[in-house]
Amino acid sequence: MKGRTHIFIIASCALLIIFSGCSWMYEVGHSSEFDATEAGLTVPDFSYTNQENESFSRADLDGQYWLASFAFTSCTTVCLTMIPNMRYLQTQLQKDNVNIHFVTFSVDPEKDTPAHLKQYTDNINAATDQWSFLTGYDVETIVDFSAEGFRSPVAHGDTPEEVVHSTSFFLINGDHEVVRRYNGLELDQSDIIADIKQTVQ
């Protein structure tokens, strides 16, 4: 019985790490709770395809702040919280006239075609003039991209429940440097909104 309990504890911890994405990577403190600058991360150059079946590249974001996330439309777990949270952030920041673009990278690009992403953005009522959902690459590309630019794991399994990706939102500055990391599963986003406003404006 003790052996089974020990295995259960280990398995539970492993699942916690998997579903928390890279949230364990940065030390959380009171005044620099969201600060990711010490990680020294810069988003690699990219040119992918958005939900309008148009090319969208890093150059389109030059000189502006943007908020990045990783998700996929058939996700049945963490994305069901992350995407509504991102939508709420977009709505609140638009009300406050905060100029920021939102970018979601699909971690299931084979299924998330531009047409599929277009339907998805319509379903969630995303303001797509400021929110780009990207695809147009293979799985290996997004695995490498997420690891290099965000130091975050992406892995695939046989079912949607076995797909692993970060649950963080990443704030990137005009030089494409990752400056903030937020918990994408946080239900109370008031502190995140306040930090974005202070950082961007």
N, C-alpha and C positions, 0 to 999 in steps of 0.2 A: 504493500500500500504506500509506504514512504517513497519507494522508487517511482511509482506512478505519479504521486503528488509532485515530486521533484521534476519529472519530465513535463508535467502540465505547467508548472511555474516557468520553466525555461521556454516552452512553446509560447506561452502568453507574453513573455518579455520580447520574444522574437517578433511576434505579430505587432506588438506595440511599436517597436522600432520601424518595422516595415511601413505601417500606416502613418507614422509620424513623418515619413519622408526624411528630409535633412534637418528637421527641427531641432535635433540634438547637437548640431554642429557648432552653434554659437552660444557663448555664455550669455545668460540673460541677467541684466542688471537693472536697477531702478531708473537711472537717467539715460542709459544707452541700451535700453531693452531691445530696440529694433535695429541697432547699428550693425551693419555688415561690412563696413569699410575695411576692417582689419583682415578680412579674408582675402582682399586683393583680387576680387573676381571681375573680369571684363567679359561681356557677352561677345562671343565670336561673330564674325561677319556671317550673314545668312541671306538667302533669297528663296522664299517659299511661295506658297499659293494661298490666298485668303478665301473666305466664303463666297466671294463674288467671282471666283475663278480668275483672279487677277494676281499678278506678281506683287509680292510685298517683301521688302528687304529691310535690313538694319539701317540702310541709308535713309529710308523713309522716316526714321525716328531720330535722325541727327539733330542735336541741339535741343531736344525736348525730353522731359521726364516721361517714363512709361512704366506700367505695372504689368509684370509677367506672371503667368501661371501655367501649370501643366495639367491637362485633363483629357477626357475622351467621352464621347456622347453616349456610349453604352455602359458607362460606369454605373454601378448599382450601390456604391458605398460612399466614399469621401466626396466625390464630385457633387453629390446631391446636396451637400452643404456648401462646398466651395463656390460653385457657380452662382447660386443665389446670393452668397456673400459678396462676390465680385460685382454682381448686378446692383446690390444695395450700395456698395462703395461708389459705383459709377453714378448712380442717381443722386447720392448725397453730395458728391464732389461737383457734379454739374450744377446743382443748386447754388453752390458756393463759388461758381465760376473758376474752379481750379482746372487749369489747362494740363490735362494728362491723358495719355493714350493707354488703352488696355490691350494686351496681347496674350492670347491663350494658344499654346502649342499642343496640338493633339499628340498623344502618345500611342494612338492606334490609327496611324495614317492610312493603312490599307482599307479600313472600313469608313473612316471619316473623310470621305471625298468632299470636294467643294460644295457639291449639291446637297450632301447630307448635312454639312456644317451650316449651309444657308437655311435649311429647314429648321435646324436646331436653334439658330439665332433668332429666327422668327418666333419659334415656340416660347423662348424665354424673354422675348421682347427686349433684346439687347439693342442699345443705341450703336449701330454698327459703323456710324461715321467716326466713332471714337473707340471701337472695340473690334479687333481683328482676330479671327480664329484661323489658325494656320495649319496647313497640311502640305502634301506634294513632295514628300520625302519617304525614305524607307525607315523601318524600325531601327536599324543599326545607326542611321544618321541621327535620329532623335535621342538615342541612348548616348551617343558620343557628345552631342550638343549639350544635353542636360548635365552631363558629367563635367565637361570642360568649362562651360559658362556659369553653372550654378552649383557645381559640386553636389549634384543631386542624382540619386539612382533612378533609372527607369528599367523595368524588367517586364517580360511578358510571360503569361501562362496559357493554359488551355481554355480558361474561362475569364470573363471580365473581372471576376472577384480575385483573380490571381495576377492581375496587372498591377505593377508597383510604380508609383510616381510620387513626387514631392507634393505635400499638402500646403506648401508655403506660397505666399505672394511675394514677389521680389520687385522692389522699386529700383529702377535704373535711371541714372542721370543722363544728361545730354551727350556725355562722352562714352556712354554705354557701360559705365561702371556700376556694379551692384552696390547700392549704398544702404538699403534697408531690406529686412526680411520680416514678414508678418505671418502670423498664424492664420492660414486660410480657413481653419475650422472654428475660429473664435466667433462666438455668437454675439458678444457685445463689441461692436467695431468702433466705438466712440474714440478710444485711444488711438486706433490706427488712423482714423480720419483726421484727428488732431495732428498726429505726427506727419502725415502726408502734406497737410496744409502748411505746416510750419516749414517743412523741407522744401516744398516746391515753390511756394510763394515768397 
